[in-house]
Amino acid sequence: MRLPFLVLTPVCVFLGMATAVVQADVILWGNLWLALAGALAAHIAVNTLNEYQDFHSGLDALTSCTPFSGGSGALIRWPDAAVAVGWAAWLALLCVGAIGLYFILLFGTAVLPLGALGVAIIVLYTRFINRRPWVCLLAPGFAFGPLMVVGTHFVLTGEYSRFAAGVSLVPFFLANNLLLLNQYPDVEADRQVGRRHLPIAYGLDFATGVYGFMSAAAMLVIVLGVDSGSLPSPCLLALLPGASGFMVWAEVRRFGNQLERLQPYLGLNVFAATVTPAVLAGALLLGR
């Protein structure tokens, strides 16, 4: 399940909750825990399905595991657990479907497009999305940004919100960067099994430029939001953890192909992607 990686999910749900509290007079608080459970089940489903499929493709045997990339390596050590991991993936997906069905019965089909896109990302990510560079780049951001933030806002208020969609762009850009940088150590192994994500298709220099653009875009969303008055001024505090993305970008430009020197910045990348939306959510509640 890669449990340490799941921390981004409650952060994004928290951000969606914050936008709902800021905008709505009535909050359906009972739906918050279901939204969180569904989001966690979706994250667990994509992680376990990825573990299962990477083991069977032979990729796990080719990668060097780091705390942030290369999978968990668990099935290399315990191959007999592969069937159980596969069942865990589909059980988690079944939980997503059950919670989604409840929300469809509650709100109608308005919530269906978000759920359908989320399920498609889970099922297609390893075998199909990873072979299409730009789709692979943007899929994580859509999952953790618009799907989780806007989806949480919707099930708490019963309405879609342009405000929540705008705020969701911050985790959108940062989650894209999170997965993008984690692909760097696995480029050669991924190439051998037919993957074609951005670092493989266009090279590390180009991918690093995209990383820098997305770091800047996430910060620009916050600055423009405060400048326009749509975000309260305390949201500028989110620029502090967000700025660590620029530190990562500067160092990766220097030695993005040197795995042993890259690892500390993989951790700093995780910090930027998780702490920035958490601070943004807290600032929204503080400034409302």
Secondary structure, DSSP 8 states (H G I E B T S, - for coil): --GGGGGHHHHHHHHHHHHHHHH-SS--THHHHHHHHHHHHHHHHHHHHHHHHHHHHTGGGT----SSSS---HHHH-GGGHHHHHHHHHHHHHHHHHHHHHHHHHH-GGGHHHHHHHHHHHHHTTTTGGGSHHHHHHHHHHIIIIIIIIHHHHHHHSS--HHHHHHTHHHHHHHHHHHHHHTGGGHHHHHHTT---HHHHH-HHHHHHHHHHHHHHHHHHHHHHHHHTSS-GGGGGGHHHHTHHHHHHHHHHHHTT-HHHHHHHHHHHHHHHHHHHHHHHHHHHHH-
